[in-house]
Amino acid sequence: MGLSDINDINHKSIQEIKEEIIITKRELLNLNIRQRTQQEIKPHLFKYTKRKLAQLLTFETQINKLKE
């Protein structure tokens, strides 16, 4: 799992971005649940998932501002 590239996000449609946001939020929730139940996790996945979510949300906001 590598860090996502902003160019990958640029080539997606708005619907694909929204679906990716939902998937990423679900991944972050699953990581939190696994951490709270003391299951073995890789802590760096929190950083990667949060960063990916922030990029997607920022890109979605930029698209919405351009439409206005």
N, C-alpha and C positions, 0 to 999 in steps of 0.2 A: 504494500500500500504506500503510494507516494503522495506527495502534496499535489493538490489539483492545480492546474494551470488556468489562468484567467482566460486564455484563448479557447480552452475547452468550453467554458461557459458562454463565450461570445457566439458560438455557433449553434446554440440551443434556442428553441422557441420559448415563448413565455410560458406555455403550458408545461413544457419539459422542465423548465426552471422551477415552477411551482411544485411539480411532482418530486423533483430532486430535493427541494426544501423539506417536504413532508418526510421523505425517506431519511434525510440527514437528522431531522429532529427525532425520529423514531430510533435511529442508531444511538444518539446521545442519551435518550431515555433508557435504552437497554444497557448502555454502559453504566449509567448511574444506578440502575437496579442491581446489576451484577456487582458493583462496588459495595452497595449497601448490604447485600446479602453475603458479603465476604467471599465471593467467588474470585477465582484467579483472573485478573485482567492485566492488560498492558497499559500503564498510565499515559504513555505518549499518545494513545488513541484519542484521549480527551482533547488534547491540543489540536490534533489533525481535524477532528470532527467539528470542533468549535470554529476553527479557522475556515473550514469549508462552508459551514453554515453562514458565517459572517460574509464571506465572499458572495454567496448566492443571494442573501438578503440585500446586500449593497447593490448588486447588479439589478435585482428586481426593482429597487427604489429608483435607480437611475433610469430604467426603462419607463417606469410610471411617470417620472418627471418629464421625460421627453414627449410623452403622449399628451400632456396637458398643454 
